[in-house]
Structures are given as C-alpha cells and as structure tokens.
Amino acid sequence: MDSQFGICHLSLVPIRAEASDKSEILSFLLFGDCFEVLEQTDKWVLIMTSFDKYAGWIDIKQYAGISAQQFEEHSERSLTLGPAIYQPLVKMDTGELLYLLAGSSIPFMTENSFSFGANEYKFPAQPLLAAGANFAENLVPYARMFLHAPYLWGGRSLFGIDCSGFTQVVFKMLGIKLRRDAWQQAEQGTLVNFLQEAKAGDLAFFDNDEGRIVHVGIMLGEQQIIHASGRVKIDPIDDQGIYSTDLKRHTHKLRIIKRFV
C-alpha cells in the first residue's frame, strides 16, 4: 500500500514498539481508528494515530488505505459505538461478519450503511451508539461494563485492557478525548484539590517511588475507584491511595485528581 493515510478495518489490531511480531504491544487500534503512515517496510508500517497521536508499528496486512480527504473527514466527524460486548457488521462484498467492540469508530451512516476506502459495510440492525453526552448519567454504566475485563498491557477492549486504555475508551464513549498513557492524561483536565471534593468521573492518578505517574482510575465518588489492576475492579480509596480488597493492603499511592466535566 502506498497511501499516506490508513484506517483500521479489523476489530482489533496491535500497535507494536518495533517492526516485529515478537515486539512489545504498546496499544491497539479499534475498528475505524485512522492514522497517518510515517514509514513503510515490506511487512510493517509505522503509524501515528489521529485520535491520540500515538506512534507504533502495525502489520501491513491489517489496515486499509484511505485518501487525505477521507482521513480528515473521519478524524473530525465519526460516530463512536457504545457499551455493547460486540456489535455485528456485514462486509458487503462477501457477506462476512465482523464483530465491533465498544469505542470503535464509524463514519456517518445512510440506512445503517457506510464505506471507507473500497470497502462497504452494513449493520444488520440499528447499532448502539455511544451517548457522547450526559456524562454524569452514563459514566457509571459505561465504566461498569468493563468490570472483570482482564488486565493487558496496551489493551483497549473488554478482552484485555490496561489502566489508561480503560479510562480512554470509557471517556471516548462519553465524548471526551483523552491521550493514551496515564502520565499524558494527568496533564489534561482541571485539578481537584482534595480527595473529599472528588466526584464520580474524576480521574485519580498514582505515582511510583520515583514520582512518575504509573496508574489511573475513574472515581465513583470520594471513597471508591474503578480501575484496571489484574482486572477491572472497584476498590476503596483514601488519602494514601487505593486499598486492594484482594490483597488487603494499599497498592497505589495517590498523586493527583483531575476533573474533565
């Protein structure tokens, strides 16, 4: 492919640190995530994602090339799929099904149909779209959908997710754009001065002994947090940090709380 722009046309595609199947997975593309192609080899492309400006390598067989105009349109005007475990989508030329995950992006549709590149797709039923609004009303059910999703470094789906992938996908469904890593998200939002002032939907960030932000979770009020640690779970939080109900001890040291709405 020689297009300078691409779009993920599979349910989930790993982004790797280097051009190798054995390389560390940094993140994942969801269906409809678009990106700029920075470099290309026989088997790999180096990409920069549109949504969160994240760079890494993907398999050259795992995307579709799109035009600069399609890239701009889709980056600025796409719909986000809502909190369903999966939603079936028909690839029109073959009749085969794809299964799209929560947080996936689709172009604006005509009668449940859309296309990008040379591919045409149709939802067999009305898809469940993310609210993109009503933050207070939708935050808790959207976040709780991921309960017990296994922790996976770089993950962004119900079948494997990391702490900042969890916050990013939940907030994407609520119409808020977060960056990819916890330390990057900690640079966004407005400071909440005290834990006692925290509200549901605030993000709490945690640091290591060197003072580096290494963890993030979503506050469910001033005394509980939902976060990905081993799995997505709800734990108590106090001024010291997260108290793990599994391990019966504090596991993450509270550094800062940020508000986004």
C-alpha positions in Angstrom: 0.0 0.0 0.0 1.3 3.5 -0.8 -1.4 5.6 0.8 -0.2 8.2 3.3 -3.2 7.5 5.5 -5.0 4.4 6.7 -7.9 3.1 8.8 -8.3 0.0 10.9 -10.7 -2.3 9.1 -10.5 -5.2 11.7 -12.0 -5.5 15.2 -8.6 -5.0 17.0 -5.1 -4.5 15.7 -1.9 -4.5 17.9 0.4 -1.5 17.7 4.0 -2.6 18.4 7.1 -0.9 19.6 9.2 -2.3 16.7 8.5 -3.9 13.3 8.3 -7.5 14.6 5.6 -9.9 15.7 7.7 -10.5 18.8 7.8 -6.8 19.8 6.1 -5.3 22.8 2.4 -4.3 22.2 2.1 -0.6 23.1 -1.6 -0.2 22.3 -4.4 -1.4 20.0 -6.3 0.1 17.1 -10.1 -0.4 17.3 -12.2 -0.6 14.1 -12.4 2.8 12.4 -9.3 4.3 14.1 -7.5 6.2 11.4 -3.8 7.2 11.2 -1.0 8.7 9.2 1.5 6.4 7.7 5.0 7.6 8.6 7.2 4.8 7.3 6.8 1.5 5.5 8.7 -1.7 5.1 7.8 -4.9 3.2 5.7 -6.2 6.2 5.2 -3.3 8.5 4.0 0.4 8.6 4.9 3.0 11.2 1.8 4.9 12.0 0.7 8.0 14.1 -2.9 7.7 15.2 -5.3 10.6 14.6 -7.2 10.2 17.9 -4.4 10.3 20.4 -1.2 10.9 18.4 0.3 7.6 19.4 3.1 6.1 17.2 4.0 2.5 16.6 4.2 -0.3 14.1 1.3 -2.4 12.7 1.2 -5.3 10.2 0.9 -4.0 6.7 -2.0 -6.5 6.1 -4.1 -5.1 8.9 -5.3 -1.8 7.5 -7.0 -0.2 4.5 -5.5 2.8 2.8 -7.7 6.0 2.6 -7.4 9.4 1.0 -6.3 12.5 2.8 -9.9 13.8 2.4 -11.3 10.6 4.0 -8.7 10.9 6.8 -9.7 14.5 7.6 -13.5 13.7 7.4 -13.2 10.6 9.6 -10.9 12.2 12.1 -13.3 15.1 12.6 -16.7 13.6 12.1 -17.0 10.0 13.2 -19.5 8.2 15.5 -18.5 6.0 18.4 -20.0 2.7 19.2 -21.5 2.3 22.6 -21.1 -0.2 25.5 -22.1 -3.5 23.9 -19.8 -6.6 24.2 -19.8 -6.6 20.4 -21.9 -5.4 17.5 -22.0 -7.4 14.2 -21.2 -5.7 11.0 -21.6 -7.1 7.5 -18.8 -6.7 4.9 -21.0 -6.2 1.8 -18.8 -7.7 -0.9 -18.5 -11.1 0.9 -21.4 -11.1 3.3 -19.0 -12.0 6.1 -19.4 -10.7 9.6 -17.1 -8.5 11.7 -17.7 -8.0 15.4 -17.0 -4.5 16.5 -16.1 -3.6 20.1 -17.1 -0.7 22.4 -15.3 2.5 21.5 -14.9 1.6 17.8 -15.4 4.5 15.3 -17.6 4.5 12.2 -18.4 7.2 9.6 -21.8 8.8 9.4 -24.2 6.3 8.0 -27.0 6.1 5.5 -29.6 3.5 6.5 -27.1 1.7 8.7 -24.6 1.5 5.8 -21.2 3.2 5.3 -18.0 2.8 3.4 -14.3 3.8 3.6 -11.7 3.1 1.1 -13.1 0.4 -1.3 -15.0 -1.4 1.5 -18.7 -1.1 2.1 -20.4 -2.2 5.3 -23.8 -2.5 6.8 -25.1 -3.1 10.3 -27.9 -5.8 10.2 -29.7 -3.9 12.9 -29.6 -0.4 14.3 -26.2 -0.1 16.1 -25.9 1.0 19.7 -24.0 4.3 19.5 -22.2 5.9 22.5 -24.1 8.8 24.1 -21.2 11.2 23.7 -23.0 13.4 26.3 -24.9 13.2 29.6 -21.6 12.4 31.4 -23.0 12.1 34.9 -25.8 9.8 33.8 -23.7 7.4 31.6 -20.3 7.3 33.3 -21.0 4.6 35.8 -22.8 2.1 33.5 -20.2 2.7 30.7 -17.3 2.0 33.2 -19.0 -0.9 34.9 -19.4 -2.7 31.5 -15.7 -3.4 31.7 -15.8 -5.0 35.2 -13.6 -8.2 35.3 -12.0 -7.4 31.9 -8.5 -8.9 32.3 -5.6 -6.5 32.6 -3.4 -6.5 29.4 -0.5 -4.1 28.8 -1.6 -1.9 25.9 -5.1 -3.3 25.8 -8.2 -1.2 24.9 -11.0 -3.7 24.9 -13.2 -5.9 27.1 -11.0 -8.8 26.2 -7.9 -7.2 27.6 -7.3 -3.6 28.8 -4.8 -1.5 30.7 -5.4 1.3 33.2 -5.2 4.2 30.8 -6.8 2.2 27.9 -9.8 1.7 30.2 -10.1 5.4 31.0 -9.5 6.4 27.4 -12.2 4.2 25.9 -14.8 5.0 28.6 -14.2 8.7 28.1 -14.2 8.4 24.3 -17.8 6.9 24.6 -18.7 10.0 26.7 -17.4 12.4 24.1 -14.1 13.3 25.8 -10.7 12.8 24.1 -8.0 11.5 26.4 -4.4 10.8 25.5 -3.1 7.3 25.6 -0.8 6.9 28.6 -1.6 7.7 32.3 1.1 10.3 32.6 -0.3 12.1 29.5 -3.8 12.0 30.8 -2.5 13.5 34.1 -1.6 16.6 32.1 -5.2 17.1 31.0 -8.2 18.2 33.0 -8.6 20.6 36.0 -7.0 20.0 39.4 -9.2 18.7 42.2 -7.5 19.8 45.4 -8.7 17.2 47.9 -10.0 13.6 47.7 -13.0 14.7 49.7 -14.0 17.0 46.8 -13.8 14.2 44.2 -16.9 13.4 42.2 -17.9 10.4 40.1 -16.0 10.7 36.8 -12.9 12.4 38.1 -9.7 10.7 37.2 -7.2 9.8 40.0 -3.6 9.3 39.2 -0.9 7.4 41.1 2.8 7.5 41.1 5.8 5.2 41.9 8.7 5.8 44.3 10.4 7.9 41.6 7.4 10.2 41.4 6.4 9.0 37.9 2.7 8.6 37.1 2.1 4.9 36.6 -1.6 4.3 37.2 -5.0 5.9 36.7 -8.6 5.1 37.6 -12.1 6.6 37.5 -13.5 7.9 40.7 -17.0 6.7 41.6 -17.3 9.3 44.4 -14.9 10.2 47.1 -14.4 6.7 48.5 -14.4 4.3 45.6 -12.5 3.9 42.3 -12.9 1.6 39.3 -9.6 0.7 37.7 -7.7 -1.9 35.8 -5.2 -3.8 38.0 -5.2 -7.5 37.4 -8.7 -7.0 36.1 -11.1 -4.1 36.0 -12.5 -3.8 39.6 -13.9 -1.5 42.2 -11.7 -0.7 45.3 -11.8 1.7 48.2 -9.6 4.8 48.0 -8.4 7.1 50.8 -5.7 9.8 51.1 -3.0 7.2 51.0 -4.3 5.7 47.7 -6.1 2.6 46.6 -6.7 -0.2 49.1 -6.8 -3.5 47.3 -9.7 -5.7 48.6 -7.9 -8.7 47.1 -4.5 -8.1 48.7 -5.8 -6.4 51.9 -3.3 -3.6 51.6 -2.6 -0.3 49.8 -1.3 -0.9 46.3 -1.2 2.5 44.6 -0.1 5.9 46.1 -2.4 8.8 45.2 -0.7 11.7 43.5 -3.3 13.9 41.9 -7.0 14.1 40.9 -8.3 15.7 37.7 -11.8 16.8 36.6 -12.9 16.8 32.9 -16.5 17.8 33.1 
